[in-house]
């Protein structure tokens, strides 16, 4: 019999065949790989896996504007946008392309975030993992940064609407969690903390920027290593979280800060992210964990499966089962690094740790956000 307090995993089959297009960074399978690896490792029994729903217009309009929702629906149906619509809503560009499920897929990611929030509201404590729900850049009336709807914002709003008074949002993605920060900049019920590469798109989130007082930004330099992540956790993120005393914790686990990712210059191992998640969990009785960026199919799949193991108290630093290795060998990637991938991408789940010196820039960031 499954423990009623066991972590729950929310997924969906829409991600298995859906792609933003062959030349887009999100041409790769991510959520489906994390599900398949978790199952192949014996970490994901059917009893804790839940399919989700496509969020309704009534659910989406809690944050997004009706005209933007309608524009996305029309674009999916027609598989095109006119120039005026594209400019107004940032659609049909390389960043946010037209593709077959461009409304249903992000609306399903929102459905996962809402379902996760409702499950947490119904429990005295617990953890829900929704790896598809890390779309943290979208604005109320505009797509941004591969994100058409903002699933973390809508999940947090669901919590607030039902009486939660303190939500801590910690964003570990290589890119600043700008959409979530801006949505709650004036809401003292939500503290947002974002660790991200300094100077990288969207080029926001300076350490001095507190966005109305409810944001703490930790921009880090290229080459950011495991030791520096651990330092920031101990010197800044955990103290800020403890002082805020959240009732619910939301962790965004973008895998694009890993060394093998093509869209950042950070140098973390997946163990650094797993360690960060484990360190954050004691901050609140209820936790929602979402995915985020990640554009190397092997590194993001291994990382997110390991996040799920970590949430269950399982050490992911073990050899993959034959079935898990088959999942990894079945992946492909059209970028140069994918044409001759190293053998350890198939035969290990855990990266070698990437320690290093803690640089002055990282120390200054910790001082600024805790001052």
Long-range contacts (C-beta under 8 A, 24 or more apart in sequence): 2-45, 2-47, 2-48, 5-123, 5-125, 5-126, 6-48, 6-312, 7-48, 7-126, 7-127, 7-128, 7-129, 7-308, 7-311, 7-312, 8-48, 8-49, 8-50, 8-116, 8-119, 8-126, 8-127, 8-128, 8-129, 9-35, 9-38, 9-44, 9-48, 9-49, 9-50, 9-128, 9-129, 9-308, 10-50, 10-51, 10-52, 10-112, 10-115, 10-116, 10-128, 10-129, 10-130, 10-132, 10-133, 11-35, 11-49, 11-50, 11-51, 11-52, 11-112, 11-131, 11-132, 12-51, 12-52, 12-108, 12-111, 12-112, 12-132, 13-51, 14-101, 14-104, 14-105, 14-108, 15-105, 15-132, 18-99, 18-100, 18-101, 18-105, 19-99, 20-97, 20-99, 20-146, 21-97, 21-99, 22-334, 24-94, 24-97, 24-146, 25-146, 25-262, 25-263, 25-295, 26-146, 26-295, 27-334, 28-295, 28-296, 28-297, 28-300, 28-331, 28-333, 29-297, 29-301, 29-331, 30-131, 30-291, 30-294, 30-297, 30-300, 30-301, 30-304, 31-131, 31-132, 31-291, 31-304, 33-297, 33-300, 33-301, 33-304, 33-305, 33-327, 33-331, 34-131, 34-291, 34-300, 34-301, 34-304, 34-305, 34-308, 36-301, 36-327, 37-301, 37-302, 37-305, 37-320, 37-324, 37-327, 37-328, 37-349, 38-305, 38-308, 38-309, 40-320, 40-321, 40-323, 40-324, 40-326, 40-327, 41-305, 41-309, 41-318, 41-320, 41-321, 41-324, 41-349, 42-321, 43-305, 43-308, 43-309, 43-312, 43-314, 44-308, 50-115, 52-108, 52-111, 52-112, 52-115, 52-130, 53-108, 53-111, 53-115, 54-104, 54-107, 54-108, 54-111, 55-107, 55-108, 55-110, 55-111, 55-114, 55-149, 55-154, 59-110, 59-111, 59-114, 59-154, 60-107, 60-110, 60-149, 60-154, 62-154, 62-157, 62-158, 62-161, 63-140, 63-150, 63-153, 63-154, 63-157, 63-183, 64-138, 64-140, 64-141, 64-149, 64-150, 65-140, 65-141, 67-141, 68-140, 68-141, 68-142, 72-102, 72-103, 72-106, 72-143, 72-148, 73-103, 75-102, 75-103, 76-100, 76-101, 76-102, 76-103, 76-104, 88-142, 89-141, 89-142, 89-143, 90-142, 90-143, 90-144, 91-143, 95-143, 95-144, 95-145, 95-146, 96-143, 96-144, 96-145, 96-146, 96-147, 96-148, 102-148, 103-148, 106-135, 106-138, 106-147, 106-148, 106-149, 106-151, 107-149, 108-132, 109-133, 109-135, 109-149, 109-151, 110-149, 110-151, 110-154, 110-155, 112-151, 113-151, 113-152, 113-154, 113-155, 113-158, 113-288, 113-290, 114-154, 114-155, 114-158, 116-155, 116-288, 117-155, 117-156, 117-158, 117-159, 117-288, 118-158, 120-159, 120-248, 120-286, 120-287, 120-288, 121-158, 121-159, 121-162, 121-164, 123-286, 124-285, 125-285, 125-286, 126-285, 126-286, 126-287, 127-281, 127-286, 127-287, 127-288, 127-289, 127-311, 128-287, 128-288, 128-289, 129-289, 129-290, 129-307, 129-308, 129-311, 130-155, 130-288, 130-289, 130-290, 130-291, 131-253, 131-289, 131-290, 131-291, 131-304, 131-307, 131-308, 132-290, 132-291, 133-290, 133-291, 134-173, 134-252, 134-253, 134-254, 134-290, 134-291, 134-292, 134-293, 135-292, 136-171, 136-173, 136-177, 136-178, 136-179, 136-180, 136-252, 136-292, 137-175, 137-177, 137-178, 137-179, 137-202, 138-179, 139-179, 139-182, 140-183, 144-178, 144-179, 144-202, 145-175, 145-201, 145-202, 147-179, 150-179, 150-180, 150-183, 151-290, 152-177, 152-179, 152-180, 152-250, 152-252, 152-290, 153-179, 153-180, 153-183, 153-184, 155-250, 155-288, 155-290, 156-180, 156-184, 156-190, 156-250, 159-248, 160-187, 160-189, 160-190, 164-189, 164-247, 164-248, 165-189, 165-247, 166-190, 166-191, 166-244, 166-245, 166-246, 166-247, 166-248, 167-191, 167-246, 167-247, 167-248, 167-249, 167-250, 168-193, 168-241, 168-244, 168-246, 168-248, 168-249, 168-250, 168-283, 168-284, 169-193, 169-250, 169-252, 170-194, 170-195, 170-237, 170-241, 170-249, 170-250, 170-251, 170-252, 170-280, 171-195, 171-196, 171-252, 171-254, 171-292, 172-251, 172-252, 172-253, 172-254, 172-257, 172-273, 172-276, 172-292, 173-252, 173-253, 173-254, 173-256, 173-257, 173-292, 173-293, 174-200, 174-254, 174-256, 174-257, 174-261, 174-263, 174-264, 174-266, 174-293, 175-200, 175-201, 175-202, 175-254, 175-256, 175-263, 175-264, 175-293, 176-200, 176-202, 176-204, 176-205, 176-217, 176-219, 177-205, 177-252, 178-202, 178-204, 178-205, 180-252, 181-205, 181-211, 181-215, 181-217, 182-211, 184-214, 185-211, 185-212, 185-214, 185-215, 186-212, 186-214, 187-214, 188-213, 188-214, 190-214, 191-215, 191-216, 191-240, 191-241, 191-244, 191-246, 192-216, 193-217, 193-218, 193-237, 193-240, 193-241, 193-369, 194-218, 195-220, 195-229, 195-232, 195-237, 195-257, 196-220, 197-221, 197-222, 197-224, 197-257, 197-264, 197-265, 197-266, 198-361, 200-264, 200-265, 207-364, 207-365, 207-368, 207-369, 208-368, 216-240, 216-369, 217-369, 218-365, 218-366, 218-369, 219-365, 220-266, 220-361, 220-362, 220-365, 221-359, 221-361, 221-362, 222-265, 222-266, 223-265, 223-266, 223-267, 223-356, 224-257, 224-266, 224-267, 224-268, 224-362, 225-267, 225-268, 225-354, 225-355, 225-356, 225-357, 226-268, 226-269, 226-271, 226-272, 226-275, 226-353, 226-354, 226-355, 226-356, 227-355, 227-356, 227-357, 227-358, 228-356, 228-358, 228-359, 228-362, 229-268, 229-272, 229-273, 229-275, 229-276, 230-272, 230-275, 231-358, 231-362, 231-363, 231-366, 232-362, 232-365, 232-366, 233-275, 233-276, 233-279, 233-280, 235-363, 235-366, 235-370, 236-365, 236-366, 236-369, 236-370, 237-276, 237-280, 238-279, 238-280, 238-283, 239-370, 240-369, 240-370, 241-280, 241-283, 242-283, 246-283, 246-284, 247-284, 247-285, 247-286, 248-284, 248-286, 248-287, 248-288, 249-280, 249-281, 249-283, 249-284, 249-286, 249-287, 249-288, 250-287, 250-288, 250-289, 250-290, 251-277, 251-280, 251-287, 251-288, 251-289, 251-290, 252-290, 252-291, 252-292, 253-277, 253-289, 253-290, 253-291, 253-292, 253-303, 253-304, 253-307, 254-291, 254-292, 254-293, 254-294, 255-291, 255-292, 255-293, 255-294, 255-296, 255-299, 255-300, 255-303, 255-304, 256-292, 256-293, 256-294, 256-295, 256-300, 258-294, 258-296, 258-299, 258-300, 258-303, 258-351, 259-351, 259-354, 260-296, 260-298, 260-299, 260-337, 260-345, 261-293, 261-294, 261-295, 261-296, 261-299, 261-300, 262-295, 262-296, 262-335, 262-337, 263-293, 263-295, 267-354, 267-356, 268-354, 269-350, 269-351, 269-352, 269-353, 269-354, 270-299, 270-302, 270-303, 270-306, 270-316, 270-349, 270-350, 270-351, 271-317, 271-350, 271-351, 271-353, 272-353, 272-354, 273-303, 273-306, 273-307, 274-303, 274-306, 274-307, 274-309, 274-310, 274-316, 277-307, 277-310, 277-311, 278-310, 281-311, 287-311, 296-333, 296-335, 296-337, 296-338, 297-331, 297-332, 297-333, 297-338, 298-328, 298-331, 298-333, 298-341, 298-345, 298-346, 299-345, 301-327, 301-328, 301-331, 302-328, 302-345, 302-348, 302-349, 302-350, 302-351, 305-349, 306-349, 306-350, 316-349, 316-350, 317-349, 317-350, 318-349, 318-350, 319-347, 319-348, 319-349, 320-346, 320-347, 320-348, 320-349, 324-349
